[in-house]
Amino acid sequence: MKLKRLITIAIPFSIISGIVNILGIKLLGVVTTNVTGLFSLGVQWWSDNEHQFPFTLTIYILSYLLGSFFSSWWYHSYQLVPKMWKKLITPSVNLLIVLVAYLMKEPFIPSLVFAMSNHNAFASNFTCAKVKPSQLTGLVMDLGVELSKLKFTSPESRGCLWDSILTRLTIIVFFTIGAVIAVANQTMSLMLVAAVFYIGLIISVLSRKF
């Protein structure tokens, strides 16, 4: 996949991840976009509550696993039997989830965790794992690895390496922009931004641009 295409996908997916991440932290007290934060919260809760098992946080982690499984299931099903409606499943489900979150004001947290995993897996699957909008820990690590390779890579191979570096930088920058937007406006009304994104994604799929 060409760099321009990767950047075009990375920018909106990363902005939405940044927005939902901060809304989850600020309004719901939960990291909705990655499992590392959920594990950390789970261990802290376990320590603060006399070593009781953190059932709620475990449900969130399982919701993240289910979201990734769900998105990947439909992706591979589409690869096996290409039917347009299969590509529409992930964005349509996420559109429904973010609209319900907006209307409820206090959304069902596992559904948001599911949606963000679904969101991340959709981008990852369709870009051969080159765009992972919310996996900043891995992105920063991989960015460091790739920057170190520049000196030791032949000029012929350096172009692909630069494409990967620029893609990772784009994700990090625009995730941060989404987070800043959410910090400035800490209301569930920002879920409408996510809804507009998913409507646009559905239109892109229908017009065969995605």
Salt bridges, closest charged atoms under 4 A:
ASP142 OD2 - ARG168 NH1 3.60
GLU146 OE1 - ARG168 NE 2.90
